[in-house]
Amino acid sequence: MDSITEKIKRQSESTRKDRFGRTLSWTALTFIVLVVALIFAFVLSRGLNTFIANKVSVTDFLFGTTWNPSVVNPKTHQPFVGALPMIMGSFLVTFLSAIVATPFAIGTALFMTEIAKKRGAKIMQPIVELLVGIPSVVYGFIGLTVIVPFMRGVVGGSGFGILSGTIVLFVMILPTVTSMTVDTLKSVPRHYRESALAIGATRWQMIYKVILRAATPGILTAVVFGMARAFGEALAVQMVIGNAALMPTGLTTPASTLTSVLTMGIGNTVMGSLQNNVLWTLAMILLLMSLVFNLIIRMIGSKGELK
């Protein structure tokens, strides 16, 4: 009788494996959350030093148009740390590349899923996967040797600028937006297509009025994902944008982004100095913008689920 009771109380092999799996999952989840929290805490603590330790005005930093942290303004006795030129440059190349890439991505995705399913997937899928795997430095080098001279010959000037950066980023985010749009179009229920065709709609009417409208939340999510990648891209943009910390006066004039200033300056400053703290503040802005992009994606996803 005692042996039977012990066998009943003893944990089975499957129970032990289940408990081990849950413990491992919770440990991994806790570790990931802790790492993310520490990254946020570290970047925020470094980035806020500009305003706490160095007494730089938040307004002057966000809306100032002169960037030269080594020089002090004789009128305000504050360093020239206006980050508006880099913020404007980042947003310009991000939005312009997304605007250019979106119609190409949607057209490619429709060709692969609705127009020529077998042939389109067979031809375009390897190309999209190849574009995803190309390193950023390769895109930047191609932009430096092909796009910049082309822009110099067509519009004049140095060839560096917002437009060159937009073209490079357009090619870089195109496969990301295309892949996610393809998945979104494939997830549209089949009876949507059948119902549209059954009431007499042509194939193009079915695509435009039914498929694209049903897939709108997913397409918007794909575009925002592409924008998030474009906003955080550093090396490729740095090689073609000109890296001039000036307010953009046109698409063909040299400019700079948050990432380009960071990559150029972070190795040439002393930890704890004003010049180093302002770069950490730029990194903080990048981190907060990535959080904003993720929140936008979640909002779009939740609205799509409600529908």
C-alpha positions as CSV (number, residue, x, y, z in Angstrom):
1,M,0.0,0.0,0.0
2,D,2.8,2.4,0.9
3,S,4.5,1.7,-2.4
4,I,1.4,2.5,-4.3
5,T,1.0,5.8,-2.4
6,E,4.6,6.7,-3.2
7,K,4.1,6.0,-6.9
8,I,1.0,8.2,-7.0
9,K,2.8,11.1,-5.3
10,R,5.9,10.7,-7.4
11,Q,6.1,13.1,-10.3
12,S,6.0,11.6,-13.7
13,E,8.6,12.1,-16.4
14,S,6.2,14.3,-18.5
15,T,5.5,16.5,-15.4
16,R,9.1,17.0,-14.7
17,K,9.8,17.9,-18.4
18,D,6.8,20.3,-18.3
19,R,8.0,22.0,-15.2
20,F,11.6,22.3,-16.6
21,G,10.2,23.8,-19.8
22,R,8.2,26.4,-18.0
23,T,11.1,27.3,-15.8
24,L,13.4,27.6,-18.8
25,S,10.8,29.8,-20.6
26,W,10.3,32.1,-17.7
27,T,14.0,32.4,-17.1
28,A,14.6,33.3,-20.8
29,L,11.7,35.8,-20.7
30,T,12.9,37.4,-17.5
31,F,16.5,37.7,-18.9
32,I,15.2,39.3,-22.1
33,V,13.1,41.8,-20.2
34,L,16.0,42.6,-17.9
35,V,18.4,43.2,-20.8
36,V,15.9,45.5,-22.5
37,A,15.3,47.4,-19.3
38,L,19.0,47.8,-18.6
39,I,19.6,49.0,-22.1
40,F,16.9,51.7,-21.7
41,A,18.2,52.7,-18.3
42,F,21.8,52.9,-19.5
43,V,21.0,55.0,-22.6
44,L,18.5,57.2,-20.7
45,S,21.0,57.9,-17.9
46,R,23.7,58.8,-20.4
47,G,21.4,60.8,-22.6
48,L,19.9,62.9,-19.8
49,N,23.3,63.9,-18.6
50,T,23.3,66.6,-21.3
51,F,20.4,68.3,-19.6
52,I,21.2,67.4,-15.9
53,A,25.0,67.6,-15.7
54,N,25.8,70.0,-18.5
55,K,22.8,72.2,-18.0
56,V,21.9,72.3,-21.7
57,S,18.4,73.6,-22.5
58,V,16.1,71.0,-23.9
59,T,14.6,73.6,-26.2
60,D,18.0,74.7,-27.5
61,F,18.9,71.0,-28.1
62,L,15.8,70.0,-29.9
63,F,15.2,73.2,-31.9
64,G,18.6,74.7,-32.3
65,T,20.0,74.7,-35.8
66,T,23.8,74.9,-35.1
67,W,25.8,71.8,-34.2
68,N,29.3,72.4,-32.9
69,P,29.5,71.0,-29.3
70,S,33.2,72.2,-28.9
71,V,32.2,75.9,-29.3
72,V,30.3,77.9,-26.7
73,N,27.8,80.5,-27.8
74,P,29.1,83.9,-26.4
75,K,25.5,85.2,-25.9
76,T,23.9,82.3,-24.1
77,H,27.1,80.7,-22.7
78,Q,25.8,77.4,-23.9
79,P,27.5,75.1,-26.5
80,F,26.2,74.9,-30.0
81,V,24.3,71.6,-29.7
82,G,21.2,72.2,-31.9
83,A,20.1,68.7,-33.1
84,L,17.3,69.8,-35.3
85,P,19.3,69.4,-38.6
86,M,20.0,65.8,-37.8
87,I,16.5,65.1,-36.7
88,M,15.1,66.7,-39.8
89,G,17.6,64.8,-42.0
90,S,16.6,61.4,-40.3
91,F,12.9,62.1,-40.8
92,L,13.2,63.3,-44.4
93,V,15.2,60.3,-45.6
94,T,12.9,57.9,-43.7
95,F,9.6,59.3,-44.9
96,L,10.8,59.9,-48.5
97,S,12.2,56.3,-48.8
98,A,9.0,54.9,-47.4
99,I,6.9,56.9,-49.8
100,V,9.0,55.7,-52.8
101,A,9.2,52.1,-51.6
102,T,5.5,51.5,-50.7
103,P,4.0,51.5,-54.2
104,F,6.9,49.3,-55.5
105,A,6.4,46.9,-52.6
106,I,2.6,46.6,-53.0
107,G,3.0,46.1,-56.7
108,T,5.6,43.4,-56.3
109,A,3.5,41.7,-53.6
110,L,0.4,41.7,-55.8
111,F,2.3,40.3,-58.7
112,M,3.6,37.5,-56.4
113,T,0.2,36.7,-54.8
114,E,-2.6,37.7,-57.1
115,I,-1.4,38.1,-60.7
116,A,1.2,35.5,-61.3
117,K,1.3,33.3,-58.2
118,K,3.6,30.5,-59.4
119,R,5.8,32.4,-61.8
120,G,5.9,35.5,-59.6
121,A,6.9,33.7,-56.5
122,K,9.5,31.7,-58.5
123,I,11.1,34.8,-59.9
124,M,10.7,37.4,-57.3
125,Q,11.0,35.5,-54.1
126,P,14.8,34.7,-54.6
127,I,15.4,38.4,-55.6
128,V,13.7,39.7,-52.5
129,E,15.6,37.2,-50.2
130,L,18.9,38.2,-51.9
131,L,18.2,41.9,-51.3
132,V,17.5,41.2,-47.6
133,G,20.8,39.5,-47.2
134,I,23.0,42.2,-48.7
135,P,25.1,44.0,-46.0
136,S,24.5,47.7,-45.4
137,V,28.1,48.5,-46.3
138,V,27.5,47.1,-49.8
139,Y,24.5,49.2,-50.3
140,G,26.5,52.2,-49.1
141,F,29.4,51.5,-51.4
142,I,27.1,51.1,-54.4
143,G,25.5,54.3,-53.5
144,L,28.8,56.0,-53.2
145,T,30.2,54.8,-56.5
146,V,27.0,54.8,-58.6
147,I,24.2,57.0,-57.2
148,V,26.4,59.9,-56.0
149,P,28.2,60.4,-59.3
150,F,24.8,60.0,-61.1
151,M,23.2,62.7,-59.0
152,R,26.3,64.9,-59.5
153,G,25.9,64.6,-63.3
154,V,22.2,65.1,-63.4
155,V,21.4,67.8,-60.8
156,G,24.9,69.2,-60.2
157,G,26.6,69.8,-56.9
158,S,28.5,67.2,-54.9
159,G,26.0,64.5,-55.5
160,F,25.7,63.9,-51.7
161,G,22.4,64.7,-50.0
162,I,18.9,63.7,-48.9
163,L,18.0,62.4,-52.3
164,S,21.0,60.0,-52.6
165,G,20.2,58.7,-49.1
166,T,16.6,58.3,-50.0
167,I,17.5,56.1,-53.0
168,V,19.8,53.9,-51.0
169,L,17.3,53.5,-48.2
170,F,14.5,52.8,-50.7
171,V,16.4,49.8,-52.0
172,M,17.3,48.7,-48.5
173,I,13.7,48.7,-47.1
174,L,12.0,47.5,-50.2
175,P,12.5,43.8,-49.5
176,T,11.4,44.2,-45.9
177,V,8.1,45.9,-46.9
178,T,7.6,43.5,-49.8
179,S,8.0,40.4,-47.7
180,M,5.6,41.6,-45.0
181,T,3.1,42.7,-47.6
182,V,3.2,39.3,-49.3
183,D,2.4,37.6,-46.0
184,T,-0.4,40.0,-45.4
185,L,-2.0,39.5,-48.8
186,K,-1.7,35.7,-48.4
187,S,-3.5,35.9,-45.0
188,V,-6.6,37.5,-46.6
189,P,-9.3,34.8,-46.5
190,R,-10.0,33.0,-49.8
191,H,-13.8,33.6,-49.5
192,Y,-13.2,37.3,-49.9
193,R,-11.9,36.7,-53.4
194,E,-14.6,34.2,-54.2
195,S,-17.4,36.5,-53.0
196,A,-16.1,39.5,-55.0
197,L,-15.8,37.5,-58.2
198,A,-19.2,35.9,-57.6
199,I,-21.0,39.2,-57.6
200,G,-19.4,40.2,-60.9
201,A,-16.3,42.1,-59.9
202,T,-13.3,41.9,-62.3
203,R,-10.0,40.8,-61.0
204,W,-8.7,44.3,-60.7
205,Q,-11.8,45.4,-58.9
206,M,-11.4,42.5,-56.5
207,I,-7.8,43.4,-55.8
208,Y,-8.4,47.1,-55.3
209,K,-11.7,47.1,-53.5
210,V,-11.5,43.9,-51.5
211,I,-8.0,42.5,-51.1
212,L,-6.1,45.8,-50.5
213,R,-8.7,47.1,-48.2
214,A,-8.8,44.0,-46.1
215,A,-5.0,43.9,-46.0
216,T,-4.6,47.7,-45.2
217,P,-3.6,47.2,-41.5
218,G,-0.9,44.7,-42.4
219,I,0.4,46.8,-45.2
220,L,0.6,49.8,-42.9
221,T,2.5,47.6,-40.4
222,A,5.0,46.6,-43.1
223,V,5.5,50.3,-44.1
224,V,6.1,51.3,-40.5
225,F,8.6,48.4,-40.1
226,G,10.4,49.6,-43.1
227,M,10.5,53.2,-41.7
228,A,11.9,51.9,-38.4
229,R,14.7,50.2,-40.3
230,A,15.4,53.3,-42.4
231,F,15.4,55.6,-39.4
232,G,18.0,53.5,-37.6
233,E,20.2,52.8,-40.6
234,A,23.7,54.3,-40.2
235,L,26.5,53.1,-42.4
236,A,24.9,53.2,-45.8
237,V,23.3,56.6,-45.2
238,Q,26.5,58.0,-43.8
239,M,28.3,57.1,-47.1
240,V,26.0,59.0,-49.4
241,I,24.3,61.8,-47.4
242,G,27.3,64.2,-47.1
243,N,27.5,64.3,-43.3
244,A,27.0,68.1,-43.0
245,A,25.3,69.1,-39.8
246,L,23.3,71.8,-41.5
247,M,19.6,72.3,-41.9
248,P,18.5,70.7,-45.2
249,T,17.8,73.4,-47.8
250,G,17.0,70.9,-50.6
251,L,17.1,67.3,-51.5
252,T,20.4,67.6,-53.3
253,T,22.4,69.5,-50.6
254,P,24.6,67.6,-48.1
255,A,22.9,66.9,-44.8
256,S,23.2,64.5,-41.9
257,T,21.2,62.1,-39.8
258,L,21.2,61.1,-36.1
259,T,23.0,57.9,-37.0
260,S,25.6,59.4,-39.2
261,V,26.6,62.0,-36.6
262,L,26.7,59.2,-34.0
263,T,28.9,56.8,-36.0
264,M,31.4,59.6,-36.9
265,G,31.7,61.2,-33.5
266,I,31.3,58.6,-30.8
267,G,34.9,57.3,-31.2
268,N,36.4,60.7,-31.1
269,T,35.0,61.9,-27.7
270,V,35.9,61.3,-24.1
271,M,33.4,59.5,-21.9
272,G,31.6,61.9,-19.6
273,S,32.5,65.0,-21.6
274,L,29.9,67.3,-23.1
275,Q,30.8,66.2,-26.6
276,N,30.2,62.6,-25.5
277,N,27.0,63.3,-23.6
278,V,25.3,65.0,-26.5
279,L,25.9,62.0,-28.7
280,W,24.3,59.8,-26.1
281,T,21.4,62.1,-26.2
282,L,21.1,61.6,-29.9
283,A,21.2,57.8,-29.2
284,M,18.4,58.3,-26.7
285,I,16.3,60.0,-29.3
286,L,16.9,57.1,-31.7
287,L,15.9,54.6,-28.9
288,L,12.7,56.6,-28.1
289,M,11.8,56.8,-31.8
290,S,12.2,53.0,-32.1
291,L,9.8,52.7,-29.2
292,V,7.4,55.0,-31.0
293,F,7.5,52.9,-34.2
294,N,6.8,49.8,-32.2
295,L,3.8,51.4,-30.5
296,I,2.5,52.5,-33.8
297,I,2.8,49.0,-35.2
298,R,0.9,47.6,-32.1
299,M,-1.8,50.3,-32.6
300,I,-2.3,49.4,-36.3
301,G,-2.3,45.7,-35.4
302,S,-4.9,46.1,-32.7
303,K,-7.2,48.1,-35.1
304,G,-6.8,45.5,-37.7
305,E,-7.9,42.8,-35.2
306,L,-11.0,44.8,-34.2
307,K,-12.1,44.9,-37.8
